[in-house]
Amino acid sequence: MKDLYLVFMCPRCGSLRYAKEGQKTARCFKCKYQVPINPRRIKIVYKTDSREQAIIALQKLKMKQGMKEEGQTKLF
Ligand SMILES: [Zn+2]
């Protein structure tokens, strides 16, 4: 059986990371929150059976998110 990787958002700070499906929790690198890997409680933005794809998707999403944040800070 192939593993499934989930890219999701931390419900507390919104930072992105990935975890293997079946994992119960994953600690957020940013706010150290122990994120429950439960589709009902977190926002899963990407699903793949390849770890490489999960990492690529994560980087792309982070880049997008980074651009958004940059745009927001310009308002101040
Ligand atoms: Zn977080």
N, CA, C, O and the ligand as a Tripos MOL2 file, in Angstrom:
@<TRIPOS>MOLECULE
protein
  305   303    77     0     0
PROTEIN
NO_CHARGES

@<TRIPOS>ATOM
      1 N           0.8370   -1.2090    0.0000 N.3       1 MET1
      2 CA          0.0000    0.0000    0.0000 C.3       1 MET1
      3 C           0.8650    1.2490    0.0000 C.2       1 MET1
      4 O           1.8630    1.3370    0.7160 O.2       1 MET1
      5 N           0.4700    2.1890   -0.7990 N.am      2 LYS2
      6 CA          1.2500    3.4300   -0.8840 C.3       2 LYS2
      7 C           0.8890    4.3960    0.2230 C.2       2 LYS2
      8 O          -0.2580    4.4740    0.6640 O.2       2 LYS2
      9 N           1.8810    5.1180    0.6530 N.am      3 ASP3
     10 CA          1.6370    6.1490    1.6610 C.3       3 ASP3
     11 C           1.0040    7.3570    1.0050 C.2       3 ASP3
     12 O           1.2030    7.6220   -0.1800 O.2       3 ASP3
     13 N           0.2410    8.0790    1.7970 N.am      4 LEU4
     14 CA         -0.3680    9.2980    1.2990 C.3       4 LEU4
     15 C           0.1760   10.4550    2.1310 C.2       4 LEU4
     16 O           0.2800   10.3700    3.3540 O.2       4 LEU4
     17 N           0.5170   11.5260    1.4420 N.am      5 TYR5
     18 CA          1.0420   12.6900    2.1330 C.3       5 TYR5
     19 C           0.0550   13.8420    2.0430 C.2       5 TYR5
     20 O          -0.5360   14.1010    0.9950 O.2       5 TYR5
     21 N          -0.1030   14.5090    3.1400 N.am      6 LEU6
     22 CA         -1.0470   15.6140    3.2080 C.3       6 LEU6
     23 C          -0.2920   16.9090    3.4590 C.2       6 LEU6
     24 O           0.5770   16.9830    4.3280 O.2       6 LEU6
     25 N          -0.6420   17.9320    2.6780 N.am      7 VAL7
     26 CA         -0.1100   19.2640    2.9350 C.3       7 VAL7
     27 C          -1.2540   20.0310    3.5870 C.2       7 VAL7
     28 O          -2.3600   20.0800    3.0480 O.2       7 VAL7
     29 N          -0.9920   20.6180    4.7260 N.am      8 PHE8
     30 CA         -2.0780   21.2670    5.4600 C.3       8 PHE8
     31 C          -1.6110   22.5530    6.1300 C.2       8 PHE8
     32 O          -0.4220   22.8600    6.2020 O.2       8 PHE8
     33 N          -2.5850   23.2700    6.6070 N.am      9 MET9
     34 CA         -2.3340   24.5450    7.2770 C.3       9 MET9
     35 C          -2.4580   24.3670    8.7760 C.2       9 MET9
     36 O          -3.3620   23.6790    9.2480 O.2       9 MET9
     37 N          -1.5790   24.9660    9.5090 N.am     10 CYS10
     38 CA         -1.6820   24.9500   10.9600 C.3      10 CYS10
     39 C          -2.9150   25.7730   11.3480 C.2      10 CYS10
     40 O          -3.0430   26.9230   10.9280 O.2      10 CYS10
     41 N          -3.8230   25.1960   12.1440 N.am     11 PRO11
     42 CA         -5.0410   25.9370   12.4920 C.3      11 PRO11
     43 C          -4.7670   27.1390   13.3980 C.2      11 PRO11
     44 O          -5.6200   28.0140   13.5510 O.2      11 PRO11
     45 N          -3.6040   27.1780   13.9820 N.am     12 ARG12
     46 CA         -3.3010   28.2660   14.8960 C.3      12 ARG12
     47 C          -2.6150   29.4490   14.2020 C.2      12 ARG12
     48 O          -3.0050   30.5990   14.4020 O.2      12 ARG12
     49 N          -1.5930   29.1630   13.3900 N.am     13 CYS13
     50 CA         -0.8520   30.2820   12.7980 C.3      13 CYS13
     51 C          -0.9490   30.3190   11.2800 C.2      13 CYS13
     52 O          -0.5030   31.2830   10.6570 O.2      13 CYS13
     53 N          -1.5280   29.2790   10.6730 N.am     14 GLY14
     54 CA         -1.7080   29.2850    9.2300 C.3      14 GLY14
     55 C          -0.4830   28.9060    8.4290 C.2      14 GLY14
     56 O          -0.5010   28.9850    7.2010 O.2      14 GLY14
     57 N           0.5780   28.4980    9.0950 N.am     15 SER15
     58 CA          1.7660   28.1140    8.3400 C.3      15 SER15
     59 C           1.5700   26.7000    7.7720 C.2      15 SER15
     60 O           0.8430   25.8800    8.3310 O.2      15 SER15
     61 N           2.2330   26.4500    6.6610 N.am     16 LEU16
     62 CA          2.0330   25.1980    5.9450 C.3      16 LEU16
     63 C           3.0850   24.1610    6.2920 C.2      16 LEU16
     64 O           4.2420   24.4900    6.5530 O.2      16 LEU16
     65 N           2.6680   22.9140    6.2900 N.am     17 ARG17
     66 CA          3.6210   21.8200    6.4310 C.3      17 ARG17
     67 C           2.9720   20.5470    5.8920 C.2      17 ARG17
     68 O           1.8080   20.5530    5.4900 O.2      17 ARG17
     69 N           3.7280   19.4700    5.8890 N.am     18 TYR18
     70 CA          3.1480   18.2360    5.3880 C.3      18 TYR18
     71 C           3.3650   17.1160    6.3970 C.2      18 TYR18
     72 O           4.2470   17.1830    7.2530 O.2      18 TYR18
     73 N           2.5350   16.0850    6.2710 N.am     19 ALA19
     74 CA          2.6430   14.9220    7.1360 C.3      19 ALA19
     75 C           2.1110   13.7090    6.3990 C.2      19 ALA19
     76 O           1.3420   13.8240    5.4450 O.2      19 ALA19
     77 N           2.5300   12.5590    6.8580 N.am     20 LYS20
     78 CA          2.0570   11.3250    6.2750 C.3      20 LYS20
     79 C           0.6590   11.0370    6.8090 C.2      20 LYS20
     80 O           0.3790   11.2480    7.9890 O.2      20 LYS20
     81 N          -0.2070   10.5590    5.9380 N.am     21 GLU21
     82 CA         -1.5500   10.2210    6.3920 C.3      21 GLU21
     83 C          -1.4550    9.0390    7.3560 C.2      21 GLU21
     84 O          -0.6770    8.1090    7.1400 O.2      21 GLU21
     85 N          -2.2470    9.0880    8.4070 N.am     22 GLY22
     86 CA         -2.1880    8.0310    9.4020 C.3      22 GLY22
     87 C          -1.4470    8.4960   10.6510 C.2      22 GLY22
     88 O          -1.6160    7.9470   11.7400 O.2      22 GLY22
     89 N          -0.6280    9.5150   10.4630 N.am     23 GLN23
     90 CA          0.0510   10.1490   11.5740 C.3      23 GLN23
     91 C          -1.0160   10.8510   12.4090 C.2      23 GLN23
     92 O          -1.9440   11.4420   11.8570 O.2      23 GLN23
     93 N          -0.8930   10.7920   13.7160 N.am     24 LYS24
     94 CA         -1.9400   11.3960   14.5410 C.3      24 LYS24
     95 C          -1.7630   12.9010   14.6890 C.2      24 LYS24
     96 O          -2.7280   13.6610   14.6060 O.2      24 LYS24
     97 N          -0.5410   13.3150   14.9050 N.am     25 THR25
     98 CA         -0.2730   14.7440   15.0760 C.3      25 THR25
     99 C           1.0310   15.1210   14.3830 C.2      25 THR25
    100 O           1.8520   14.2610   14.0620 O.2      25 THR25
    101 N           1.2060   16.4130   14.1600 N.am     26 ALA26
    102 CA          2.4500   16.9410   13.6080 C.3      26 ALA26
    103 C           2.6860   18.3000   14.2580 C.2      26 ALA26
    104 O           1.7780   19.1300   14.3090 O.2      26 ALA26
    105 N           3.8740   18.5270   14.7440 N.am     27 ARG27
    106 CA          4.1460   19.7950   15.3990 C.3      27 ARG27
    107 C           4.4330   20.8880   14.3800 C.2      27 ARG27
    108 O           5.2300   20.7050   13.4600 O.2      27 ARG27
    109 N           3.7850   22.0040   14.5550 N.am     28 CYS28
    110 CA          4.0090   23.1390   13.6690 C.3      28 CYS28
    111 C           5.3860   23.7180   13.9550 C.2      28 CYS28
    112 O           5.7500   23.9380   15.1100 O.2      28 CYS28
    113 N           6.1480   23.9630   12.8950 N.am     29 PHE29
    114 CA          7.5070   24.4920   13.0620 C.3      29 PHE29
    115 C           7.4890   25.9290   13.5520 C.2      29 PHE29
    116 O           8.4240   26.3880   14.2080 O.2      29 PHE29
    117 N           6.4340   26.6180   13.2310 N.am     30 LYS30
    118 CA          6.3770   28.0430   13.5200 C.3      30 LYS30
    119 C           5.9030   28.3320   14.9460 C.2      30 LYS30
    120 O           6.5850   29.0190   15.7050 O.2      30 LYS30
    121 N           4.7290   27.8020   15.3050 N.am     31 CYS31
    122 CA          4.1710   28.1360   16.6150 C.3      31 CYS31
    123 C           4.2530   26.9850   17.6120 C.2      31 CYS31
    124 O           3.8070   27.1120   18.7520 O.2      31 CYS31
    125 N           4.8280   25.8550   17.1780 N.am     32 LYS32
    126 CA          5.0200   24.6680   18.0330 C.3      32 LYS32
    127 C           3.7210   24.0050   18.4670 C.2      32 LYS32
    128 O           3.7060   23.1850   19.3850 O.2      32 LYS32
    129 N           2.6460   24.3640   17.8070 N.am     33 TYR33
    130 CA          1.3670   23.7560   18.1290 C.3      33 TYR33
    131 C           1.3470   22.3110   17.6430 C.2      33 TYR33
    132 O           1.7980   22.0170   16.5360 O.2      33 TYR33
    133 N           0.8280   21.4210   18.4660 N.am     34 GLN34
    134 CA          0.6990   20.0210   18.0830 C.3      34 GLN34
    135 C          -0.5730   19.8960   17.2500 C.2      34 GLN34
    136 O          -1.6790   19.8370   17.7880 O.2      34 GLN34
    137 N          -0.4020   19.8560   15.9470 N.am     35 VAL35
    138 CA         -1.5510   19.8750   15.0410 C.3      35 VAL35
    139 C          -2.1490   18.4800   14.8930 C.2      35 VAL35
    140 O          -1.4330   17.5420   14.5420 O.2      35 VAL35
    141 N          -3.4340   18.3260   15.1530 N.am     36 PRO36
    142 CA         -4.0550   17.0200   14.9520 C.3      36 PRO36
    143 C          -4.2450   16.7530   13.4580 C.2      36 PRO36
    144 O          -4.8100   17.5860   12.7500 O.2      36 PRO36
    145 N          -3.7820   15.6110   12.9790 N.am     37 ILE37
    146 CA         -3.9460   15.2950   11.5550 C.3      37 ILE37
    147 C          -5.3310   14.6890   11.3820 C.2      37 ILE37
    148 O          -5.5060   13.4750   11.2750 O.2      37 ILE37
    149 N          -6.2870   15.5760   11.3610 N.am     38 ASN38
    150 CA         -7.6840   15.1760   11.2580 C.3      38 ASN38
    151 C          -8.3560   16.1120   10.2560 C.2      38 ASN38
    152 O          -8.4820   17.3110   10.5060 O.2      38 ASN38
    153 N          -8.7870   15.5590    9.1210 N.am     39 PRO39
    154 CA         -9.3640   16.4040    8.0610 C.3      39 PRO39
    155 C         -10.5190   17.2870    8.5160 C.2      39 PRO39
    156 O         -10.8320   18.2890    7.8710 O.2      39 PRO39
    157 N         -11.1430   16.9200    9.6120 N.am     40 ARG40
    158 CA        -12.2590   17.7350   10.1060 C.3      40 ARG40
    159 C         -11.7640   18.9390   10.8820 C.2      40 ARG40
    160 O         -12.4970   19.9110   11.0660 O.2      40 ARG40
    161 N         -10.5310   18.8770   11.3340 N.am     41 ARG41
    162 CA        -10.0310   19.9570   12.1820 C.3      41 ARG41
    163 C          -8.9850   20.8280   11.5180 C.2      41 ARG41
    164 O          -8.7150   21.9380   11.9760 O.2      41 ARG41
    165 N          -8.3920   20.3290   10.4360 N.am     42 ILE42
    166 CA         -7.3750   21.1320    9.7640 C.3      42 ILE42
    167 C          -7.7500   21.3040    8.2960 C.2      42 ILE42
    168 O          -8.5810   20.5750    7.7540 O.2      42 ILE42
    169 N          -7.1190   22.2810    7.6790 N.am     43 LYS43
    170 CA         -7.3820   22.5320    6.2780 C.3      43 LYS43
    171 C          -6.3110   21.8450    5.4430 C.2      43 LYS43
    172 O          -5.1540   22.2630    5.4280 O.2      43 LYS43
    173 N          -6.7110   20.7910    4.7530 N.am     44 ILE44
    174 CA         -5.7730   20.0760    3.8950 C.3      44 ILE44
    175 C          -5.8050   20.7250    2.5170 C.2      44 ILE44
    176 O          -6.8490   20.7790    1.8660 O.2      44 ILE44
    177 N          -4.6630   21.2090    2.0880 N.am     45 VAL45
    178 CA         -4.6300   21.9320    0.8210 C.3      45 VAL45
    179 C          -4.1360   21.0680   -0.3340 C.2      45 VAL45
    180 O          -4.3450   21.4070   -1.4990 O.2      45 VAL45
    181 N          -3.4810   19.9530   -0.0140 N.am     46 TYR46
    182 CA         -2.9390   19.1130   -1.0720 C.3      46 TYR46
    183 C          -2.7650   17.6880   -0.5680 C.2      46 TYR46
    184 O          -2.4380   17.4630    0.5980 O.2      46 TYR46
    185 N          -2.9890   16.7270   -1.4630 N.am     47 LYS47
    186 CA         -2.8740   15.3110   -1.1090 C.3      47 LYS47
    187 C          -2.1250   14.6070   -2.2180 C.2      47 LYS47
    188 O          -2.4470   14.7960   -3.3910 O.2      47 LYS47
    189 N          -1.1430   13.8080   -1.8810 N.am     48 THR48
    190 CA         -0.4070   13.0890   -2.9080 C.3      48 THR48
    191 C           0.1870   11.8080   -2.3290 C.2      48 THR48
    192 O           0.3570   11.6910   -1.1150 O.2      48 THR48
    193 N           0.5010   10.8540   -3.1920 N.am     49 ASP49
    194 CA          1.1280    9.6280   -2.6990 C.3      49 ASP49
    195 C           2.6440    9.6780   -2.8540 C.2      49 ASP49
    196 O           3.3370    8.6920   -2.6040 O.2      49 ASP49
    197 N           3.1480   10.8360   -3.2700 N.am     50 SER50
    198 CA          4.5920   10.9730   -3.4180 C.3      50 SER50
    199 C           5.1330   12.0330   -2.4570 C.2      50 SER50
    200 O           4.6210   13.1500   -2.3930 O.2      50 SER50
    201 N           6.1600   11.6670   -1.7260 N.am     51 ARG51
    202 CA          6.7500   12.5780   -0.7580 C.3      51 ARG51
    203 C           7.3710   13.7860   -1.4830 C.2      51 ARG51
    204 O           7.2990   14.9200   -1.0070 O.2      51 ARG51
    205 N           7.9810   13.5100   -2.6440 N.am     52 GLU52
    206 CA          8.5910   14.5820   -3.4320 C.3      52 GLU52
    207 C           7.5310   15.5990   -3.8620 C.2      52 GLU52
    208 O           7.7340   16.8090   -3.7740 O.2      52 GLU52
    209 N           6.4120   15.0800   -4.3240 N.am     53 GLN53
    210 CA          5.3150   15.9530   -4.7580 C.3      53 GLN53
    211 C           4.8030   16.7970   -3.5950 C.2      53 GLN53
    212 O           4.4810   17.9740   -3.7580 O.2      53 GLN53
    213 N           4.7350   16.1790   -2.4270 N.am     54 ALA54
    214 CA          4.2620   16.9030   -1.2500 C.3      54 ALA54
    215 C           5.2060   18.0600   -0.9350 C.2      54 ALA54
    216 O           4.7670   19.1590   -0.6000 O.2      54 ALA54
    217 N           6.4980   17.8010   -1.0460 N.am     55 ILE55
    218 CA          7.4920   18.8310   -0.7560 C.3      55 ILE55
    219 C           7.4240   19.9540   -1.7960 C.2      55 ILE55
    220 O           7.4930   21.1350   -1.4560 O.2      55 ILE55
    221 N           7.2880   19.5670   -3.0580 N.am     56 ILE56
    222 CA          7.1860   20.5650   -4.1340 C.3      56 ILE56
    223 C           5.9390   21.4300   -3.9330 C.2      56 ILE56
    224 O           5.9990   22.6560   -4.0270 O.2      56 ILE56
    225 N           4.8200   20.7770   -3.6580 N.am     57 ALA57
    226 CA          3.5610   21.5060   -3.4510 C.3      57 ALA57
    227 C           3.7010   22.4500   -2.2660 C.2      57 ALA57
    228 O           3.2330   23.5880   -2.3040 O.2      57 ALA57
    229 N           4.3430   21.9690   -1.2260 N.am     58 LEU58
    230 CA          4.5370   22.7680   -0.0250 C.3      58 LEU58
    231 C           5.3450   24.0280   -0.3390 C.2      58 LEU58
    232 O           5.0030   25.1290    0.0920 O.2      58 LEU58
    233 N           6.4270   23.8380   -1.1010 N.am     59 GLN59
    234 CA          7.2650   24.9830   -1.4540 C.3      59 GLN59
    235 C           6.5030   25.9940   -2.2980 C.2      59 GLN59
    236 O           6.6090   27.2020   -2.0880 O.2      59 GLN59
    237 N           5.7340   25.4830   -3.2560 N.am     60 LYS60
    238 CA          4.9540   26.3730   -4.1180 C.3      60 LYS60
    239 C           3.9250   27.1560   -3.3130 C.2      60 LYS60
    240 O           3.7600   28.3630   -3.4910 O.2      60 LYS60
    241 N           3.2400   26.4460   -2.4280 N.am     61 LEU61
    242 CA          2.2130   27.0870   -1.6070 C.3      61 LEU61
    243 C           2.8240   28.1150   -0.6590 C.2      61 LEU61
    244 O           2.2520   29.1770   -0.4140 O.2      61 LEU61
    245 N           3.9940   27.7770   -0.1350 N.am     62 LYS62
    246 CA          4.6750   28.7040    0.7710 C.3      62 LYS62
    247 C           5.0750   29.9720    0.0260 C.2      62 LYS62
    248 O           4.9710   31.0820    0.5480 O.2      62 LYS62
    249 N           5.5320   29.7760   -1.2050 N.am     63 MET63
    250 CA          5.9230   30.9210   -2.0300 C.3      63 MET63
    251 C           4.7310   31.8370   -2.2620 C.2      63 MET63
    252 O           4.8220   33.0590   -2.1370 O.2      63 MET63
    253 N           3.6140   31.2100   -2.6030 N.am     64 LYS64
    254 CA          2.3690   31.9490   -2.8270 C.3      64 LYS64
    255 C           1.9780   32.7090   -1.5600 C.2      64 LYS64
    256 O           1.6390   33.8920   -1.6060 O.2      64 LYS64
    257 N           2.0310   32.0150   -0.4490 N.am     65 GLN65
    258 CA          1.6610   32.5890    0.8370 C.3      65 GLN65
    259 C           2.6100   33.7520    1.1740 C.2      65 GLN65
    260 O           2.1830   34.7990    1.6610 O.2      65 GLN65
    261 N           3.8800   33.5450    0.9070 N.am     66 GLY66
    262 CA          4.8850   34.5700    1.1720 C.3      66 GLY66
    263 C           4.6110   35.8330    0.3870 C.2      66 GLY66
    264 O           4.7570   36.9420    0.9030 O.2      66 GLY66
    265 N           4.2090   35.6620   -0.8790 N.am     67 MET67
    266 CA          3.9080   36.8140   -1.7320 C.3      67 MET67
    267 C           2.7220   37.5860   -1.1860 C.2      67 MET67
    268 O           2.6880   38.8160   -1.2060 O.2      67 MET67
    269 N           1.7510   36.8270   -0.7000 N.am     68 LYS68
    270 CA          0.5480   37.4320   -0.1390 C.3      68 LYS68
    271 C           0.9210   38.2680    1.0900 C.2      68 LYS68
    272 O           0.4820   39.4060    1.2490 O.2      68 LYS68
    273 N           1.7450   37.6660    1.9510 N.am     69 GLU69
    274 CA          2.1600   38.3500    3.1740 C.3      69 GLU69
    275 C           2.9300   39.6190    2.8620 C.2      69 GLU69
    276 O           2.7730   40.6460    3.5230 O.2      69 GLU69
    277 N           3.7620   39.5220    1.8440 N.am     70 GLU70
    278 CA          4.5500   40.6860    1.4380 C.3      70 GLU70
    279 C           3.6200   41.8120    0.9790 C.2      70 GLU70
    280 O           3.8110   42.9800    1.3150 O.2      70 GLU70
    281 N           2.6190   41.4230    0.2100 N.am     71 GLY71
    282 CA          1.6470   42.3840   -0.2870 C.3      71 GLY71
    283 C           0.8990   43.0570    0.8460 C.2      71 GLY71
    284 O           0.5690   44.2400    0.7770 O.2      71 GLY71
    285 N           0.6380   42.2920    1.8840 N.am     72 GLN72
    286 CA         -0.1010   42.8370    3.0190 C.3      72 GLN72
    287 C           0.7470   43.8210    3.8190 C.2      72 GLN72
    288 O           0.2570   44.8550    4.2740 O.2      72 GLN72
    289 N           2.0220   43.4850    3.9840 N.am     73 THR73
    290 CA          2.8640   44.3710    4.8000 C.3      73 THR73
    291 C           3.0810   45.7140    4.1000 C.2      73 THR73
    292 O           3.3600   46.7250    4.7440 O.2      73 THR73
    293 N           2.9490   45.7050    2.7810 N.am     74 LYS74
    294 CA          3.1280   46.9500    2.0380 C.3      74 LYS74
    295 C           2.0460   47.9790    2.3480 C.2      74 LYS74
    296 O           2.2190   49.1760    2.1210 O.2      74 LYS74
    297 N           0.9430   47.4920    2.8640 N.am     75 LEU75
    298 CA         -0.1580   48.3780    3.1940 C.3      75 LEU75
    299 C           0.1430   49.2380    4.4210 C.2      75 LEU75
    300 O          -0.4610   50.2910    4.6280 O.2      75 LEU75
    301 N           1.0870   48.7660    5.2210 N.am     76 PHE76
    302 CA          1.3610   49.5080    6.4550 C.3      76 PHE76
    303 C           2.4620   50.5470    6.2900 C.2      76 PHE76
    304 O           2.7990   51.2470    7.2450 O.2      76 PHE76
    305 ZN          1.4240   26.9940   13.7260 Zn       77 ZN77
@<TRIPOS>BOND
     1     1     2 1
     2     2     3 1
     3     3     4 2
     4     3     5 am
     5     5     6 1
     6     6     7 1
     7     7     8 2
     8     7     9 am
     9     9    10 1
    10    10    11 1
    11    11    12 2
    12    11    13 am
    13    13    14 1
    14    14    15 1
    15    15    16 2
    16    15    17 am
    17    17    18 1
    18    18    19 1
    19    19    20 2
    20    19    21 am
    21    21    22 1
    22    22    23 1
    23    23    24 2
    24    23    25 am
    25    25    26 1
    26    26    27 1
    27    27    28 2
    28    27    29 am
    29    29    30 1
    30    30    31 1
    31    31    32 2
    32    31    33 am
    33    33    34 1
    34    34    35 1
    35    35    36 2
    36    35    37 am
    37    37    38 1
    38    38    39 1
    39    39    40 2
    40    39    41 am
    41    41    42 1
    42    42    43 1
    43    43    44 2
    44    43    45 am
    45    45    46 1
    46    46    47 1
    47    47    48 2
    48    47    49 am
    49    49    50 1
    50    50    51 1
    51    51    52 2
    52    51    53 am
    53    53    54 1
    54    54    55 1
    55    55    56 2
    56    55    57 am
    57    57    58 1
    58    58    59 1
    59    59    60 2
    60    59    61 am
    61    61    62 1
    62    62    63 1
    63    63    64 2
    64    63    65 am
    65    65    66 1
    66    66    67 1
    67    67    68 2
    68    67    69 am
    69    69    70 1
    70    70    71 1
    71    71    72 2
    72    71    73 am
    73    73    74 1
    74    74    75 1
    75    75    76 2
    76    75    77 am
    77    77    78 1
    78    78    79 1
    79    79    80 2
    80    79    81 am
    81    81    82 1
    82    82    83 1
    83    83    84 2
    84    83    85 am
    85    85    86 1
    86    86    87 1
    87    87    88 2
    88    87    89 am
    89    89    90 1
    90    90    91 1
    91    91    92 2
    92    91    93 am
    93    93    94 1
    94    94    95 1
    95    95    96 2
    96    95    97 am
    97    97    98 1
    98    98    99 1
    99    99   100 2
   100    99   101 am
   101   101   102 1
   102   102   103 1
   103   103   104 2
   104   103   105 am
   105   105   106 1
   106   106   107 1
   107   107   108 2
   108   107   109 am
   109   109   110 1
   110   110   111 1
   111   111   112 2
   112   111   113 am
   113   113   114 1
   114   114   115 1
   115   115   116 2
   116   115   117 am
   117   117   118 1
   118   118   119 1
   119   119   120 2
   120   119   121 am
   121   121   122 1
   122   122   123 1
   123   123   124 2
   124   123   125 am
   125   125   126 1
   126   126   127 1
   127   127   128 2
   128   127   129 am
   129   129   130 1
   130   130   131 1
   131   131   132 2
   132   131   133 am
   133   133   134 1
   134   134   135 1
   135   135   136 2
   136   135   137 am
   137   137   138 1
   138   138   139 1
   139   139   140 2
   140   139   141 am
   141   141   142 1
   142   142   143 1
   143   143   144 2
   144   143   145 am
   145   145   146 1
   146   146   147 1
   147   147   148 2
   148   147   149 am
   149   149   150 1
   150   150   151 1
   151   151   152 2
   152   151   153 am
   153   153   154 1
   154   154   155 1
   155   155   156 2
   156   155   157 am
   157   157   158 1
   158   158   159 1
   159   159   160 2
   160   159   161 am
   161   161   162 1
   162   162   163 1
   163   163   164 2
   164   163   165 am
   165   165   166 1
   166   166   167 1
   167   167   168 2
   168   167   169 am
   169   169   170 1
   170   170   171 1
   171   171   172 2
   172   171   173 am
   173   173   174 1
   174   174   175 1
   175   175   176 2
   176   175   177 am
   177   177   178 1
   178   178   179 1
   179   179   180 2
   180   179   181 am
   181   181   182 1
   182   182   183 1
   183   183   184 2
   184   183   185 am
   185   185   186 1
   186   186   187 1
   187   187   188 2
   188   187   189 am
   189   189   190 1
   190   190   191 1
   191   191   192 2
   192   191   193 am
   193   193   194 1
   194   194   195 1
   195   195   196 2
   196   195   197 am
   197   197   198 1
   198   198   199 1
   199   199   200 2
   200   199   201 am
   201   201   202 1
   202   202   203 1
   203   203   204 2
   204   203   205 am
   205   205   206 1
   206   206   207 1
   207   207   208 2
   208   207   209 am
   209   209   210 1
   210   210   211 1
   211   211   212 2
   212   211   213 am
   213   213   214 1
   214   214   215 1
   215   215   216 2
   216   215   217 am
   217   217   218 1
   218   218   219 1
   219   219   220 2
   220   219   221 am
   221   221   222 1
   222   222   223 1
   223   223   224 2
   224   223   225 am
   225   225   226 1
   226   226   227 1
   227   227   228 2
   228   227   229 am
   229   229   230 1
   230   230   231 1
   231   231   232 2
   232   231   233 am
   233   233   234 1
   234   234   235 1
   235   235   236 2
   236   235   237 am
   237   237   238 1
   238   238   239 1
   239   239   240 2
   240   239   241 am
   241   241   242 1
   242   242   243 1
   243   243   244 2
   244   243   245 am
   245   245   246 1
   246   246   247 1
   247   247   248 2
   248   247   249 am
   249   249   250 1
   250   250   251 1
   251   251   252 2
   252   251   253 am
   253   253   254 1
   254   254   255 1
   255   255   256 2
   256   255   257 am
   257   257   258 1
   258   258   259 1
   259   259   260 2
   260   259   261 am
   261   261   262 1
   262   262   263 1
   263   263   264 2
   264   263   265 am
   265   265   266 1
   266   266   267 1
   267   267   268 2
   268   267   269 am
   269   269   270 1
   270   270   271 1
   271   271   272 2
   272   271   273 am
   273   273   274 1
   274   274   275 1
   275   275   276 2
   276   275   277 am
   277   277   278 1
   278   278   279 1
   279   279   280 2
   280   279   281 am
   281   281   282 1
   282   282   283 1
   283   283   284 2
   284   283   285 am
   285   285   286 1
   286   286   287 1
   287   287   288 2
   288   287   289 am
   289   289   290 1
   290   290   291 1
   291   291   292 2
   292   291   293 am
   293   293   294 1
   294   294   295 1
   295   295   296 2
   296   295   297 am
   297   297   298 1
   298   298   299 1
   299   299   300 2
   300   299   301 am
   301   301   302 1
   302   302   303 1
   303   303   304 2
@<TRIPOS>SUBSTRUCTURE
     1 MET1         2 RESIDUE 1 A MET
     2 LYS2         6 RESIDUE 1 A LYS
     3 ASP3        10 RESIDUE 1 A ASP
     4 LEU4        14 RESIDUE 1 A LEU
     5 TYR5        18 RESIDUE 1 A TYR
     6 LEU6        22 RESIDUE 1 A LEU
     7 VAL7        26 RESIDUE 1 A VAL
     8 PHE8        30 RESIDUE 1 A PHE
     9 MET9        34 RESIDUE 1 A MET
    10 CYS10       38 RESIDUE 1 A CYS
    11 PRO11       42 RESIDUE 1 A PRO
    12 ARG12       46 RESIDUE 1 A ARG
    13 CYS13       50 RESIDUE 1 A CYS
    14 GLY14       54 RESIDUE 1 A GLY
    15 SER15       58 RESIDUE 1 A SER
    16 LEU16       62 RESIDUE 1 A LEU
    17 ARG17       66 RESIDUE 1 A ARG
    18 TYR18       70 RESIDUE 1 A TYR
    19 ALA19       74 RESIDUE 1 A ALA
    20 LYS20       78 RESIDUE 1 A LYS
    21 GLU21       82 RESIDUE 1 A GLU
    22 GLY22       86 RESIDUE 1 A GLY
    23 GLN23       90 RESIDUE 1 A GLN
    24 LYS24       94 RESIDUE 1 A LYS
    25 THR25       98 RESIDUE 1 A THR
    26 ALA26      102 RESIDUE 1 A ALA
    27 ARG27      106 RESIDUE 1 A ARG
    28 CYS28      110 RESIDUE 1 A CYS
    29 PHE29      114 RESIDUE 1 A PHE
    30 LYS30      118 RESIDUE 1 A LYS
    31 CYS31      122 RESIDUE 1 A CYS
    32 LYS32      126 RESIDUE 1 A LYS
    33 TYR33      130 RESIDUE 1 A TYR
    34 GLN34      134 RESIDUE 1 A GLN
    35 VAL35      138 RESIDUE 1 A VAL
    36 PRO36      142 RESIDUE 1 A PRO
    37 ILE37      146 RESIDUE 1 A ILE
    38 ASN38      150 RESIDUE 1 A ASN
    39 PRO39      154 RESIDUE 1 A PRO
    40 ARG40      158 RESIDUE 1 A ARG
    41 ARG41      162 RESIDUE 1 A ARG
    42 ILE42      166 RESIDUE 1 A ILE
    43 LYS43      170 RESIDUE 1 A LYS
    44 ILE44      174 RESIDUE 1 A ILE
    45 VAL45      178 RESIDUE 1 A VAL
    46 TYR46      182 RESIDUE 1 A TYR
    47 LYS47      186 RESIDUE 1 A LYS
    48 THR48      190 RESIDUE 1 A THR
    49 ASP49      194 RESIDUE 1 A ASP
    50 SER50      198 RESIDUE 1 A SER
    51 ARG51      202 RESIDUE 1 A ARG
    52 GLU52      206 RESIDUE 1 A GLU
    53 GLN53      210 RESIDUE 1 A GLN
    54 ALA54      214 RESIDUE 1 A ALA
    55 ILE55      218 RESIDUE 1 A ILE
    56 ILE56      222 RESIDUE 1 A ILE
    57 ALA57      226 RESIDUE 1 A ALA
    58 LEU58      230 RESIDUE 1 A LEU
    59 GLN59      234 RESIDUE 1 A GLN
    60 LYS60      238 RESIDUE 1 A LYS
    61 LEU61      242 RESIDUE 1 A LEU
    62 LYS62      246 RESIDUE 1 A LYS
    63 MET63      250 RESIDUE 1 A MET
    64 LYS64      254 RESIDUE 1 A LYS
    65 GLN65      258 RESIDUE 1 A GLN
    66 GLY66      262 RESIDUE 1 A GLY
    67 MET67      266 RESIDUE 1 A MET
    68 LYS68      270 RESIDUE 1 A LYS
    69 GLU69      274 RESIDUE 1 A GLU
    70 GLU70      278 RESIDUE 1 A GLU
    71 GLY71      282 RESIDUE 1 A GLY
    72 GLN72      286 RESIDUE 1 A GLN
    73 THR73      290 RESIDUE 1 A THR
    74 LYS74      294 RESIDUE 1 A LYS
    75 LEU75      298 RESIDUE 1 A LEU
    76 PHE76      302 RESIDUE 1 A PHE
    77 ZN77       305 GROUP 0 **** ****
